[in-house]
Amino acid sequence: GAVVSQHPSRVICKSGTSVKIECRSLDFQATTMFWYRQFPKQSLMLMATSNEGSKATYEQGVEKDKFLINHASLTLSTLTVTSAHPEDSSFYICSALFESNYGYTFGSGTRLTVV
Amino acid sequence: GESVGLHLPTLSVQEGDNSIINCAYSNSASDYFIWYKQESGKGPQFIIDIRSNMDKRQGQRVTVLLNKTVKHLSLQIAATQPGDSAVYFCAVSRGAGGGADGLTFGKGTHLIIQP
């Protein structure tokens, strides 16, 4: 149980275009989802917290107009990287809470390459 | 500010030996601690977790030890196997209340199992 499905797994886009990444909870309802970013050989860094039905909370230094988060249902959160640039190339990973606040599950990640 | 660190970036052990990976954290309010395994190009895979009301928890071949006094966390892997080769991250709740505010990840330790 508690599976999070993330799509796409890989995406290559041209500089200046936008890319949408989906994160779905398959067998549970996730009122809270999180988006992390991981650069090569580095750790995961929290970008934003996505709450169903409300605005996302962004971490310091993360541009909310560039990384648009929508959590319109209890099973789906999306991250849209707008006007992507090569420096946005990274591994984006979503996660969701289950079992109140003491259960965490991660998606398989999306490798974004901006050319 | 909050920080989570690991003592060794790379740990090499012989197959069949036990391994210990360490993690130090700084936020005394953190009450939820998780160890993840990450293979190249994949999302974090849950290994074991522990809450602050415990100091030891065991799983299959893995044990997590928590010392809240010195804010130290360790992961012990018994009888290591080739499949244990991966990067291991500790993750710490950003405050009390479990993972509701997201997790702070350590820098990662690359565990290499020598045949």
Interface residues (C-beta under 8 A of the other chain):
Chain A: Q6 T32 F34 Y36 Q42 S43 L44 M45 L46 T49 F91 I93 L97 S100 N101 Y102 G103 Y104 T105 F106 G107 S108 G109 R111
Chain B: Y32 I34 Y36 G41 K42 G43 P44 Q45 F46 D49 R51 F89 A91 R94 G97 G98 G99 A100 D101 G102 L103 T104 F105 G106 K107 G108
